[in-house]
Amino acid sequence: MDETVRLSTVIGNLYDAALDPALWSVVLGEARDFVGGSAAAIFAKDAAATKLTIFHHDGGIDPHYTQLYYDRYMALDPSNTAHFFATVESPISTGDYIDQAEFRQTRFYREWAEPQGLVDFITVALEKSITSAALFGIFRKAHDGFADEHAKRRMRLISPHVRRAVLIGKAIDLKAAQSANFADTLDGLSTALFLVQANGRIVHANAAAHGMIATSRFLYAANGRLAVRDTRMHHALMDVLTATDSGDGAVGARGVALPLATRDGGAYLAHILPLTSGARKQAGNAYAATAAVFVRKAELELPSTPEIIARHYRLTPSELRVLLAVIEVGGVPEVAEALGIADTTVKTHLGSVYGKTGTSRQADLVKLVAGFQSPLAA
C-alpha cells in the first residue's frame, strides 16, 4: 500500500480512537506496523522512575514481562533519563541516549530485553512536565533492526496525531461518542469546544466555548462563524477547516493543532478533530459539522531539575543517569549494582561528570544537585 494512503488510514483511525478508547489497541498496532516494530504503547513515567502508568497498548509485550518491569526492572531502564533530553514530538531511539555496547552490558538488557528478543525502543514525548512525561513508544526486535532514519521519519509523521488524539481523548473522556448524545456530552467539558462546518460556521458550542467567545480577546464569532483576531492564524484555521471537507488525509497533511496568542501574552492551542471520516462521521452528520475545534490554554512545559542540570553542564544521558544514581545510592559499586552496569563503566561516566561540573568528590555532586532544587518544589 502507498505510504500516503497508509498514513492517512493511521491518522483517521487515531482520531476515531480519540472518541472510542476501545479502538486504541488496534490503532496502535497499525501505527507500530507503519513505523516498523513488534509492540507499541502509550504510557507515562514520573521523573524518579518509580511510577509507570500504561494508558494504551497493542498487547505486543507479554504480561509476564510487563509485571517484571513494574516489580524489578523499571529502575534499571536506561531510557529513564531520556525524556529529560527529548523534545515533544521528536523521536529518539536507544542509541541516542546510550552506546549500544554499553546497553548490552546492562542487567536491564540481559535480563529483561534480550529474553524477549528486543534490541531497540523508539519513543516520542507527547507531554512533559516538571514531574513526569507522557510517551508513545515502539519496541523493535532483531528482525525489525535498530531504528533508522526511515523509522524515525515515519514516527515524526504520526507522532503529532498520536499526541492530539491523546489530548482530545483526555478532554472528552468517553467510552464512545454516539450521535444521539455527542453534543450533550461535550456540553459538560471544561475545555472549550466548537462544532463547526468547513466554512467556520458554528453549529454547536459548549458552555466553556460560549464563555471564551464572550471574554477572550483572541477568538470571536463573526456572523455566526468562528474567527481568530490574528489574521495569519485566522487564515491558518480556515485552511484546516476547509480541508476537513476532504477527509483525514487532507487535514493530516496540513496539521491539526494551531497556536493562538492573546494580546497580553497568553498562549492557547486549538486542536481540530475532523468529523467527516471513520467512526466520527456519524457524530458530525448529526450536527452538520465537519470538525470539532477544542481550544485550551497551553500548559507551560517546565524543565525538571535533572533536565536543567544536564543542559547546564552538557551531560549525556548516560552521565546524567550515573549522576542521579550517585545522589540516590552512593558509591561506585552500589551505582553499578543499581544500574546493572560494570564498575568500570560507572567510573568512566563519573570521571566525565567530575570534569564537566568542576567537582572531584561525590559529596560535591550532592551539593551541586541540591543547589539546583527549586525552592518551590514540594
C-alpha positions in Angstrom: 0.0 0.0 0.0 1.2 3.5 -0.8 2.8 5.3 2.2 0.4 8.3 1.8 -2.6 6.0 1.9 -1.3 4.1 4.9 -0.5 7.3 6.7 -4.0 8.7 6.0 -5.6 5.5 7.4 -3.5 5.5 10.6 -4.3 9.2 11.1 -8.0 8.7 10.6 -8.1 5.7 13.0 -6.1 7.6 15.6 -8.8 10.3 15.7 -11.5 7.6 15.9 -9.7 6.2 18.9 -9.8 9.7 20.5 -13.6 9.2 20.7 -13.6 5.5 21.3 -10.8 4.2 23.6 -11.7 0.6 22.7 -10.0 1.2 19.4 -6.6 2.1 20.8 -5.2 -1.5 20.8 -5.9 -2.0 17.1 -4.8 1.5 16.1 -1.5 1.2 18.0 -0.9 -2.0 16.1 -1.4 -0.1 12.8 1.0 2.7 14.0 3.5 0.0 15.0 3.4 -1.6 11.6 3.6 1.7 9.8 6.8 2.7 11.7 8.2 -0.8 12.0 8.3 -2.8 15.2 6.9 -5.5 17.4 4.9 -3.7 20.1 3.6 -0.3 20.9 2.3 1.6 23.9 1.3 5.0 25.3 2.4 5.4 28.8 3.6 7.9 31.5 6.6 7.9 33.8 7.4 10.1 36.7 10.8 11.8 36.9 12.1 9.4 39.6 11.2 6.3 37.6 9.1 5.0 40.5 5.7 5.1 38.8 4.5 3.9 35.4 1.0 4.2 34.0 0.2 2.4 30.8 -2.8 4.1 29.1 -3.0 2.0 25.9 -1.0 -0.9 24.3 -1.3 -3.3 21.5 -0.6 -6.4 23.5 2.8 -7.0 22.0 4.6 -7.3 25.3 4.0 -10.5 27.3 2.1 -9.5 30.5 4.7 -11.5 32.5 7.4 -9.2 31.3 5.3 -6.2 31.9 4.9 -7.2 35.5 8.6 -7.9 35.8 9.2 -4.4 34.6 7.0 -3.0 37.3 8.5 -5.1 40.0 12.2 -5.3 39.2 13.4 -3.6 36.1 11.9 -0.1 35.8 14.6 1.4 38.0 17.3 -0.2 35.7 15.8 1.1 32.4 18.4 3.4 30.7 15.6 5.3 29.0 14.5 6.8 32.3 16.6 9.9 31.8 16.0 10.0 28.0 12.8 12.2 28.2 14.8 14.9 30.0 16.6 15.4 26.7 13.6 14.7 24.4 11.7 17.5 22.5 8.0 16.9 22.3 7.1 15.0 19.1 10.8 14.3 18.3 11.6 10.6 18.2 14.7 9.1 20.0 15.9 5.6 19.9 18.1 3.6 22.4 21.3 4.5 20.6 20.6 8.2 21.0 21.0 8.1 24.8 23.3 5.1 25.5 26.0 3.4 23.5 24.7 0.1 22.1 27.7 -1.9 23.5 27.1 -0.3 27.0 23.3 -1.1 26.7 24.1 -4.7 26.1 26.1 -4.8 29.3 23.2 -3.7 31.5 21.1 -6.0 33.6 18.1 -4.4 32.0 19.1 -5.7 28.6 20.4 -9.0 29.7 17.6 -10.0 32.0 14.5 -8.1 30.5 15.0 -7.0 26.9 17.2 -9.8 25.5 15.0 -12.7 26.6 12.2 -11.1 24.6 14.4 -10.5 21.6 14.1 -6.7 22.0 17.0 -4.7 20.6 15.7 -1.1 20.4 13.0 1.2 21.6 11.9 4.3 19.7 9.9 6.8 21.7 8.3 10.2 21.4 7.4 12.6 24.2 3.8 13.6 24.0 3.8 15.9 27.0 6.4 16.8 29.6 6.2 18.4 33.0 8.5 19.0 35.9 7.5 15.7 37.4 6.6 13.3 34.6 6.4 12.7 30.9 3.8 11.0 28.7 5.3 8.9 25.9 4.5 6.9 22.8 6.9 4.1 22.2 7.5 1.3 19.7 9.7 -1.8 20.7 11.8 -3.3 18.0 13.1 -6.9 17.8 16.1 -8.3 16.0 14.2 -8.9 12.8 13.0 -5.2 12.9 16.5 -4.0 13.3 17.7 -0.8 15.0 15.6 2.3 14.4 17.0 4.0 11.4 16.1 7.4 9.8 13.3 5.8 7.8 11.6 4.6 11.0 12.2 8.0 12.8 10.8 9.8 9.8 7.6 7.8 9.9 7.5 8.3 13.7 7.6 12.0 13.1 4.8 11.8 10.6 2.3 10.1 13.1 3.5 11.5 16.5 1.7 14.8 16.2 -1.6 12.9 15.5 -0.9 10.5 18.4 -0.4 13.4 20.7 -3.5 15.3 19.6 -5.7 12.2 19.7 -4.5 11.5 23.3 -5.1 15.1 24.3 -8.6 15.2 22.7 -9.4 11.8 24.2 -8.3 13.1 27.6 -10.6 16.1 27.2 -13.6 14.1 26.1 -13.0 11.0 28.4 -15.8 9.0 26.6 -16.0 5.3 26.0 -17.7 6.2 22.7 -19.3 9.2 21.1 -22.8 8.3 20.0 -24.5 10.8 17.7 -27.6 10.9 20.0 -25.6 12.3 22.9 -22.4 13.7 21.4 -23.2 17.4 21.8 -24.8 16.8 25.3 -21.7 15.1 26.5 -19.5 17.9 25.0 -21.5 20.5 26.9 -20.1 19.2 30.1 -16.4 19.6 29.1 -14.3 22.2 30.8 -12.4 22.6 27.5 -13.9 25.0 25.1 -15.5 23.0 22.2 -16.9 24.3 18.9 -18.6 22.0 16.3 -18.2 23.8 13.0 -18.7 23.5 9.3 -15.9 23.7 6.7 -16.6 27.4 6.3 -16.2 28.0 10.0 -19.9 28.4 10.8 -20.5 27.4 14.4 -23.3 24.8 14.6 -22.8 24.0 18.3 -20.7 25.4 21.2 -20.4 24.2 24.7 -20.6 26.4 27.8 -16.9 26.8 28.0 -16.8 27.9 24.3 -19.5 30.5 24.8 -17.6 31.8 27.8 -14.4 32.0 25.8 -16.1 33.9 23.0 -17.7 36.3 25.5 -14.5 37.1 27.4 -11.4 36.3 25.3 -9.7 38.8 23.1 -8.3 36.3 20.6 -11.5 34.4 19.5 -14.8 35.7 18.4 -17.9 34.9 16.3 -18.3 36.9 13.1 -21.8 36.4 11.6 -22.0 33.0 13.3 -18.6 31.9 12.2 -15.6 31.1 14.3 -12.8 33.7 13.8 -9.4 34.5 15.2 -8.4 38.1 15.7 -4.8 37.4 14.5 -5.2 37.5 10.7 -2.5 35.0 9.9 -3.8 32.4 12.4 -7.4 33.0 11.2 -6.3 32.1 7.7 -4.5 29.0 9.0 -7.6 27.9 10.9 -9.8 28.4 7.9 -7.4 26.4 5.7 -7.6 23.4 8.1 -11.4 23.7 8.4 -11.8 23.8 4.6 -9.6 20.7 4.4 -11.9 18.8 6.8 -14.4 18.5 4.0 -11.9 16.3 2.1 -11.3 13.9 5.0 -8.4 12.9 7.3 -5.7 12.7 4.7 -6.1 16.4 3.7 -6.2 17.6 7.2 -3.3 15.4 8.3 -1.1 16.9 5.6 -1.8 20.4 7.0 -1.6 19.7 10.7 -4.4 19.9 13.2 -3.0 21.9 16.1 -2.8 25.7 15.9 -1.2 28.1 18.5 -3.3 31.1 19.4 -1.8 34.0 21.2 -3.6 36.6 23.2 -2.7 40.3 23.2 -1.5 40.1 26.8 0.9 37.3 26.0 -1.3 34.3 26.9 -1.0 31.1 24.9 -3.7 28.7 23.7 -3.9 25.7 21.4 -6.7 24.9 19.0 -6.9 21.1 18.3 -9.1 20.3 15.2 -10.7 16.9 15.1 -12.1 16.0 11.6 -15.7 14.6 11.7 -16.0 13.6 8.1 -14.4 10.1 8.2 -14.5 6.9 10.2 -16.5 6.4 13.3 -16.6 10.2 13.8 -18.7 10.8 10.7 -22.0 9.8 12.3 -21.5 12.3 15.1 -20.6 15.0 12.6 -23.5 14.3 10.4 -25.9 14.6 13.3 -25.0 18.3 13.7 -24.0 19.1 10.1 -20.4 19.6 11.3 -17.2 18.8 9.6 -14.9 19.4 12.6 -14.7 19.7 16.3 -12.4 22.5 17.5 -11.0 22.2 21.0 -9.4 25.3 22.5 -7.4 25.1 25.7 -4.8 27.1 27.5 -1.3 25.9 26.5 0.5 24.3 29.5 3.9 25.6 30.3 6.4 22.7 30.0 8.7 23.4 32.9 12.1 21.7 32.8 12.8 19.3 35.7 15.8 19.7 37.9 17.7 16.8 36.1 16.9 18.4 32.7 18.3 21.8 33.9 21.5 20.2 35.3 22.0 18.1 32.1 21.6 21.2 29.9 23.7 23.4 32.1 26.7 21.0 32.2 26.1 19.4 28.8 25.8 15.9 30.3 25.0 13.0 28.1 22.0 10.8 29.2 24.4 8.1 30.5 26.3 10.7 32.5 23.1 12.1 33.9 21.9 8.6 34.8 25.1 7.9 36.8 25.0 11.3 38.5 21.4 10.8 39.7 22.3 7.3 40.8 25.3 8.6 42.8 22.9 11.0 44.6 20.4 8.2 45.3 22.6 5.2 46.3 26.1 6.4 46.9 29.4 4.8 45.8 30.6 3.2 42.6 29.8 -0.5 43.5 26.3 0.5 44.6 25.7 2.5 41.5 26.9 -0.3 39.3 24.6 -2.7 41.0 21.6 -0.3 40.9 22.1 0.4 37.2 23.2 -3.1 36.2 26.4 -2.0 34.5 30.1 -2.6 35.2 32.1 -0.7 37.8 34.5 0.5 35.1 31.6 2.0 33.1 30.4 3.9 36.2 33.9 5.2 36.8 34.2 6.4 33.2 31.0 8.3 33.3 31.6 9.6 36.8 35.0 10.9 35.7 33.4 12.8 32.9 30.8 14.2 35.2 33.5 15.5 37.6 35.3 17.1 34.6 32.2 18.8 33.3 30.9 20.0 36.7 34.3 21.1 38.1 33.9 18.8 41.1 36.1 16.0 42.4 34.1 14.2 45.1 30.7 12.6 45.4 29.8 15.0 48.3 30.4 17.9 45.9 27.9 16.4 43.4 25.3 16.1 46.2 25.7 19.8 47.0 25.6 20.7 43.3 22.3 18.9 42.7 20.9 20.4 45.9 21.8 23.8 44.7 19.6 23.3 41.6 16.5 22.3 43.6 13.6 24.7 43.2 12.6 26.4 46.5 9.0 26.0 45.3 9.4 22.2 45.0 7.1 20.1 47.2 
